[in-house]
Amino acid sequence: GRDPCSRVVPAGAARRRCEAAGTGAPAWAGGWPRRPPEVPSDPCPCVHQGECDLPSATASMEFLENHGKNILLSNGNLTATRVSSYNQGIVVVAQPLPQQQLFQFQIDSLNPQWTSSLSLGVIGSSPERLNFPATACSLKPSTWLLQRDSVFQNSLKICENYGPNLDTCPEGT
């Protein structure tokens, strides 16, 4: 069958801003749990009510200058756009995510010709000198990745039907 991780990189333009649910671990720290956290029906139910102790971001997080070769950064490194091909489109934010950090991204546009063109995740190593592979699913070790509605840990699918399907998220969300 087809490799489920063969198409896992962002297509088109994607903007990520820090504000929605994080992983509970710094972006470059080890010690990952063996399964992903539960997703409540409202992933941020108390953010609007002011009842959570979770930190929220007040500023945007820029993308790191080290990225896949088919990416063009713009807008002060807040926008990543695919400029060529399907692979080599990996980007990471420049700063580690603190524990329980809220993180949000916005889809400006996706290429409708590709499936699994957008994946989200965290890596457990410093990306400054990382030679990015062709696809995000090839990143190892200490990598968590959401692709479609599945969760992958170190390239192995560990959970299905987890949250919204990234292939069907509308542009502008």
C-alpha positions, 0 to 999 in steps of 0.5 A, spaced: 500 500 500 501 507 499 506 509 505 501 514 509 507 519 510 509 520 503 505 526 503 506 530 509 509 537 508 505 543 507 502 546 500 501 553 498 501 558 503 501 557 511 501 562 517 502 559 524 501 564 530 502 562 537 495 561 541 492 554 541 493 548 544 500 545 545 504 539 547 505 540 554 513 539 552 518 544 550 519 543 542 526 541 543 525 537 549 525 529 550 521 525 554 515 525 550 509 521 553 507 514 549 500 517 546 497 523 544 493 527 549 486 527 549 482 532 545 476 535 548 470 537 544 472 545 545 480 544 545 480 551 549 474 551 553 476 556 558 481 561 554 474 565 553 472 564 560 479 566 563 479 560 568 485 556 565 492 557 568 495 555 561 499 561 558 497 564 552 501 567 547 501 575 546 505 575 540 506 571 533 512 566 533 516 567 526 519 561 522 526 559 523 531 561 517 533 553 517 527 550 513 525 545 507 528 548 500 521 549 497 519 554 502 519 561 501 518 565 508 515 572 508 511 577 512 517 577 517 518 570 517 510 569 519 508 566 512 511 560 509 509 559 502 511 553 498 515 555 491 516 548 488 514 541 488 511 537 493 516 535 498 522 539 501 516 544 505 518 543 512 518 549 516 519 550 524 518 556 529 524 559 531 523 558 538 521 552 543 514 551 545 514 552 553 510 547 556 502 548 555 503 553 550 497 555 546 499 555 539 495 556 533 496 556 525 492 559 520 491 556 513 491 561 507 491 556 502 492 549 500 493 546 493 487 542 492 491 537 487 494 534 493 492 530 499 495 530 506 499 536 504 498 539 511 501 536 517 503 539 524 507 536 529 513 537 534 520 535 534 524 533 540 531 536 537 534 543 536 532 544 528 537 550 527 542 545 524 537 540 522 538 537 515 530 537 513 528 530 510 523 530 504 517 529 508 515 531 515 514 523 517 521 522 516 523 526 522 526 522 527 527 521 533 522 524 538 517 527 533 509 527 534 505 529 527 498 530 525 497 528 518 489 528 516 486 525 522 491 521 525 497 521 530 504 519 528 510 518 533 517 517 530 513 515 523 509 510 526 501 511 526 499 510 533 492 513 533 486 515 528 480 519 528 484 524 532 481 531 532 479 534 525 482 532 518 487 537 516 485 535 509 478 538 510 480 544 514 477 550 510 482 555 507 482 561 512 481 557 518 
